[in-house]
Amino acid sequence: MTSLREPPTPAHPSRLVLTGNSALRLFSVGLRALMTLAMAVWLQPSELGVYAIVAATLTLTTYLYGLDFQSFSMRELSSTDLAGARRRVRDQFALLVVIYALGSGVLALVLTQFGVEPKLIALVVPMAVLQHATLEFYRIFTRLGRPIAGTIVLLIRDAAWVPLCMLAKLVTGQLTLTTLLVFWLLGCLAGALFGAILIVDLAWLASGLRTGLRMLAGTLSVVALFTVDRMIFGAIASSEQMGAYALFALGCASVQGLFETAILPAYWAPLLQAKKENDAAAYARAERHLTRACLIAGFVVGPLSAAALTVLAWLLPHRAYAENLHLLYYIAAAYSLLAMSNIPHYRLFAARLDSRIVTVNVTAFIAFLVLSALLVRIDRAIAVPLALALACATLLVGKGLMVRQARAAAAS
């Protein structure tokens, strides 16, 4: 199968490539001509007339959707810079998605005004999008020295579905315009998927999936810590206690979310980049900055959040919040420990020690479940938040030990 990961073909295609390309196009045109003849036999003249209008509409929208952007992109793409080509194709399709969304609404409205049946509109509107997308893939592949791949895209779109359509007629004994358009739509979809598969870097995606699936258990374990805790607490506490727990947890989670999305990326991104570039000085500097930010979040922001929520609890009209303030301090401690656990977490992450991260995360969640079950026998009121704080301490200590172990192994 031709792929963008293969070396590009020469600027002047060989006679074999030209012959193969021409043969594929001839085959595609032949199948469509055969389909046209079959329609003249099997469809009513009125249906064939509607088909012609649909085909004309698709031709027009194909060029309207493109805005003749290819006049620019075909000059900018380079067969010697495939990474750059992928980025430009991605950006082009980001623009096209907007055009498709707007154009689909206009096309549906226009077809409605012309009295086209809703079921046909439901087929024609997505078909118009896919017709253009596959044409763009054809142009891109041709420009990047992959003419055979581009021609296969058009073959799938325009003709590969024709034998299946005829087979359906022979099996069922009938062929309607709707059925024909359904097969055509499926052909367009298959052609677009084929082109997309060739455009993307499958090796990179596969590597990402392997990493993601490997890390999923660990990520879910941390997420579960701060979701299952409320479920367990709700099962053992009164509704008023649960309300207080919810307020304090939501308040701390909001601050933590702000830290993780607005502040923390500014520190872990340089750490990962320095590690990737093997720049020891930059890595040490980024490590210091990350450590400082996380310690401030744990020892300063956490207590300030707890203080603010304490004041809020006393100001609120319902006394349940002030009466259950003891819950807040365990929850705040848990989130402070979580913030500080990012220090060893990103050191392990930068070093690609994913399995160690997963091990600690899963261990922390299991510890939370076990501790909750044990502590509830001692003090139901604080069992869950205390277990949560201890689980977050497990994250911090466990990952810290993993970092020390990894450094010791590297030094030996």
VENFEN-V498984 format. One record per residue. PHI is phi in degrees with one decimal (none if undefined). Layout:
BEGIN
PHI
PHI
END
This chain:
BEGIN
none
-68.5
-145.2
-66.7
-82.7
-81.2
-60.0
-65.9
-74.2
-59.8
-58.2
-104.3
-60.9
-71.3
-62.6
-64.5
-64.0
-62.5
-64.9
-62.8
-64.0
-65.2
-64.2
-64.7
-66.1
-63.3
-62.5
-63.6
-63.9
-63.5
-64.2
-67.8
-64.3
-65.0
-65.4
-62.4
-63.1
-63.2
-63.0
-62.2
-87.6
-91.5
-96.5
-73.4
-53.2
-63.5
-67.6
-64.5
-64.9
-64.0
-58.5
-62.4
-67.2
-61.2
-60.6
-65.5
-61.1
-65.2
-62.6
-66.4
-66.1
-57.9
-85.6
-68.2
-61.9
-72.3
51.5
55.4
-62.1
-63.6
-60.1
-90.5
-65.7
-64.8
-81.6
-83.9
-67.8
-133.8
-74.5
-97.4
-129.4
-69.1
-64.2
-65.6
-62.7
-61.0
-63.3
-69.1
-64.6
-58.6
-64.6
-62.6
-73.2
-63.7
-67.0
-64.7
-59.1
-64.9
-62.3
-61.2
-63.5
-68.4
-64.8
-64.6
-64.3
-65.5
-62.4
-61.6
-65.5
-63.8
-63.7
-63.8
-63.9
-87.9
78.0
-72.7
-60.7
-55.7
-66.6
-74.5
-61.2
-62.9
-89.9
-70.6
-61.7
-67.7
-63.9
-61.7
-63.1
-70.5
-60.0
-70.8
-59.4
-68.5
-63.5
-65.1
-61.4
-58.5
-63.8
-63.9
-63.0
-63.2
-65.9
-89.9
78.6
-124.2
-61.6
-63.7
-60.8
-62.0
-67.1
-64.8
-57.7
-67.8
-62.5
-63.8
-65.5
-96.1
-140.8
-61.3
-82.8
-60.0
-59.0
-66.1
-63.2
-66.2
-63.6
-61.8
-63.7
-67.3
-77.4
-91.4
83.6
-148.1
-145.3
-104.8
-63.2
-62.4
-61.0
-60.7
-68.5
-62.3
-63.2
-63.1
-60.2
-63.6
-64.2
-62.5
-64.1
-62.8
-63.5
-65.8
-64.3
-60.6
-63.8
-64.4
-63.0
-74.3
-72.4
-74.6
-90.7
-63.4
-63.6
-66.3
-64.3
-63.1
-63.3
-64.3
-64.6
-61.4
-65.5
-61.6
-66.1
-67.7
-88.1
-58.7
-60.6
-68.0
-63.8
-63.9
-63.6
-68.1
-60.8
-63.7
-54.2
-101.6
-128.8
-65.8
-57.4
-70.2
-64.9
-67.6
-63.8
-62.9
-78.5
-113.6
-113.3
-75.5
-64.5
-69.9
-64.3
-64.9
-62.1
-65.3
-59.4
-63.0
-61.0
-66.7
-65.8
-65.8
-63.5
-66.4
-64.4
-64.2
-65.6
-62.1
-62.9
-63.2
-63.0
-71.9
-99.2
-100.5
-116.2
-57.3
-57.4
-68.5
-108.6
-78.6
-61.9
-62.2
-63.1
-66.1
-66.3
-64.3
-66.0
-64.3
-87.9
57.0
-99.3
-62.6
-65.7
-64.6
-65.3
-62.5
-65.8
-64.3
-64.7
-63.1
-65.3
-63.9
-60.7
-62.4
-62.8
-71.4
-68.2
-63.0
-63.0
-76.3
-95.8
-115.7
-64.3
-58.0
-61.1
-63.8
-64.4
-62.7
-65.4
-63.2
-70.0
-64.5
-61.8
-60.5
-59.7
-74.7
-84.3
-67.7
-69.3
-88.1
-73.2
-59.8
-69.0
-68.8
-72.4
-117.2
-62.5
-59.5
-66.3
-58.2
-72.0
-69.6
-65.5
-62.3
-63.4
-61.3
-69.9
-64.3
-65.0
-62.2
-61.6
-72.8
-67.6
-67.0
-62.5
-72.5
-59.1
-75.2
-68.4
-67.7
-64.9
-64.4
-84.4
62.5
-93.0
-62.5
-61.9
-71.0
-61.6
-61.7
-58.8
-67.9
-60.8
-65.5
-60.7
-63.3
-67.6
-62.2
-60.3
-61.5
-63.7
-66.1
-64.6
-60.5
-64.6
-76.4
-70.7
-63.7
-76.3
-96.6
-150.9
-62.5
-66.8
-116.9
-56.2
-70.9
-62.8
-67.3
-61.9
-64.7
-63.6
-67.0
-65.4
-68.8
-64.4
-62.8
-59.9
-66.1
-69.8
-61.9
-71.2
-61.8
-65.7
-64.1
-64.6
-63.1
-65.0
-65.3
-68.8
-65.2
-66.3
-69.4
-78.0
-80.9
END
